[in-house]
Amino acid sequence: MSARNTSLDGVALVTGAGSGIGRQLCLAYAESGCRAIALADIKIEGVNETISLIQARGYHVRTLALETDVTKVTSVRRMVSETVKAFGRIDYAANVAGITTTARVPTADYPQQEYDKILEINTKGTMLCMQEQIQAMINQSPTCTPGIDNPLRAQRGSIINVASVTGFAALQNMMPYNVSKHAVIGLTKSAAVDHAPSDIRINAVCPGMTETPMVASGKTTASRPTPRRGWAVEGNGRHRLAIPEEIADVCIFLSGCGASYMSGSSVTVDAGHLAALRYDGSLSHKM
C-alpha cells in the first residue's frame, strides 16, 4: 500500500503549514482522508493560501488557520488548545516550522545573534510544540487507523519532527542549522523513549535538499552569487533534489498505525545521499 493510499481519518496539526513541505503535508493529509487539519504558521497569509489549495482540490476536510509563533509558549499552547477545542483531539502532529542560515561563514566567525535565532526556532520551537502536543495526546483514547483492527497497533497519537540530513552530517558554513537539526533528532529520541508507555509514537523525518521556497531563497547571496546545488544532485542516486511530495508521503506513512512499531526513528529521505560513497572513496556528502 503506497503512502498516498494510506487511510487516515483523524485530526492533523501541522506547523510551518504556509509553504514548502508543511503545505504539501497538509495537502497529503487531506488527500489521505483526515477529517480535520489545523494549519499553523507565523505567516497567516501562507496558511490561507494552503487552505485555498485544499478547497480547490475538493477535499472534504475541516480546516483551522492558526497564526503561531513556535518560540512562544503562550502561542504554542493556544495552537494546541484551539485545535482540541475545534476538533476534539489531535491524532497526527507534524512539526515542520524552521528556518535556515543567512550568514554562510565558518564556525569561528558565525554571528551569535543568528545562532540564537536558528536554535530558538528550529530546536526550542520543536520542543515546545512536542510538549503541548503530548499533553493533549496523553488524555486521548487509543485508536487504530482504518484497515488495521489489531488493538496492539493502536496509538494515542503520532508526532513527526522534520529534521534534516544535516542532523547526521554537517554542511559547510552552516553551523547553527547543523546543530539545530542534530538537536531535533535528539529531542525526538528522548521524547519517544519517555512517552512510549503512553502509546504515543514520535519519529523524525530527515530530508535531503528539497525544492522549497526556503531552499530557493538561499540560492544566492552576496558572498555566494551562484547556486551550489551540485553536491546535492550529484551525491544521490536520483540525480535531482527532492520534491515536497516525496517528504510528505513518508510523513503520511509514519502518521498512521501502519508504522505502529516505529518510534524514536530518524528516517532519511535523501535518495541514498548519506549512504553513498563516491568512487574515489570520499564521502558523497562532504562539501
Order of alpha helices (4+ residues) and beta strands (2+ residues): beta-alpha-beta-alpha-beta-alpha-beta-alpha-alpha-beta-alpha-beta-alpha-alpha-alpha-beta
